[in-house]
């Protein structure tokens, strides 16, 4: 009986540890010679495999931050992807920097990715 009670207690508390984010990375593909395009900037947030919610924000070097956003993470998932769809139009060149700020679970951290929009 004690063994059964111990197994039940373990099952109930095994996901009791909170989600933790321990790394992030940002990737974006330069839209080679593409005009009037949208770039999918992908952030990958590494977690400890616990279920929960990650709170984050994108900051763009053109001065346009996103709202604070959330992403649910399922139990067992050790990373989750978040996206920033950044639209460009017109002729010219712009060295873009997208910074992903992971706000929670803390401590807060940030990482950036770069690409160049170039329209001849």
N, C-alpha and C positions, 0 to 999 in steps of 0.2 A: 504494500500500500504506500509506503514511504517513497519507493522508487517511482510509482505512478505520479504521486504528488510532486516529486522533484522534476519529472519530465514536463508536467503541465506548467509548473512555475517557470521552467526554462523556456518553453514555447511562448509563454505570455510576455516574457521580458527580453527575448533575444533581439527584438527590434527597438528596445527601449533607448539605446544610444542614439543621440540625435544625428541628423545628417551633418556632414562636414565637407566643405569644399577645400581642396588642398592644392589645386593648380588650375590654370586656364590658359588657353592659347587662341589666337585669332588668325584666320586665314582668309584671303581674298584673292581673286584672280583678276589681273589687270584686263580690262576690256580692250584688247589690242585693236587700235584703229576704229573702234566702234563709237559711233555718235548716237546721242539720244538713247541711252541704255540705262539699265538698272543692274547694279552689282550686288550679288548676294555675299555679304560678309558673314562668315560663320565663326562663331565662338564655341569652343568646346570646354566645358567646365568639368573637371575631374572631381568625383566625390568618393566617399567611403562605402558606397553601396547601401546606405540606409535610405529609407523612403523619407520624403519631405519636400520642401519647396525651396528653390533658389531664387533670390531676389537680385536683380541686376539692372544696369543702365548702360546704354551706349552713348558715348560722346564722340562727336564728329569734329574734325578740325575746321569745319566751315561755321562752327558756332551753333549747330543745331543738335542739341541732345534729345534723346528719346525720353518719354516718361519713364518712371521706375516700373519695371516689368517683373513678372514672376513666371517660373517654369516648374512644373511638378516633376519630381524624380521618383521613379518606381523603385521598390525594394529590389536590391541586387544590381541595379544599374550603377556602373562605376564612372560613367560620364554621360553628359547630356549636351545636346547642341542647341544653341540659340542663334537667331538670325537677325541681321540688319539688312534691309533692302534699301540701298542708297541709289537714288535716281540722279542722272546727269543729263544735261542737254546743252546744245550749242557747240560752237567751235572753240578750240583752245585746249589748254593743258592744265591739269590740276593734280598736285601731289596729295592724295587723300590719306588721312590717318583716322582709323576707327579704333577707339579705345573702349574696351569692355571692362566695366567696373562691377565686380561681384560684391554686393553689399551685405548679403546674408545667405548662408551662415558666415559669420565673421571669423576672424577679423577681415575687414574690407581689403580687397586687392584689386589690382588692375593690370591689364596687359593690352598691347596695341598691335594692330596689323596695318600694313601700308599697301597701296597700289596707286597706279597713275591712270587718270582719265585723260585720254589724248584724242581729240577729234580734229582731223586736218582741215 
